[in-house]
Amino acid sequence: MKVQTFKKVKLTLVICLAISIAISLALDTALIAFVAMGLYMASTSLLKTRVTGLLADERQKDISEKASRVSFQILMPMLVLVSVALTFGSGNQEFYYIKAVGVILSYIVCLGLAIYLLTYFYFDKKTGGR
């Protein structure tokens, strides 16, 4: 498949996703939206493997790697600070659920760091590291 064909198919998939989300909102059912997003992500991942042209050059890959690294370095400390503040700063009986939100955010931070470490060691080993 050529790059132009891939872009057309991806645009069609985005339109189908938007229609599915609109139907989901109209019917007040989140399941349709989640299924549509899952199908969209799976189909675009499978279609990317079939493209014969160049989707991204080295400059775009380098920029996206730097952007993801910087966003991760900014997002994780912010989430840690918010989760600590919510967990230990919830002394008010009126907002008793705030502590639970802080604990959930803490678990999300731990999951994000674990995924980061696993992918880092995987790519390090894949590219000739340790």
Secondary structure as UniProt FT lines:
FT   HELIX           3..27
FT   HELIX           30..48
FT   TURN            49..50
FT   HELIX           58..88
FT   TURN            94..97
FT   HELIX           98..126
FT   TURN            127..128
//
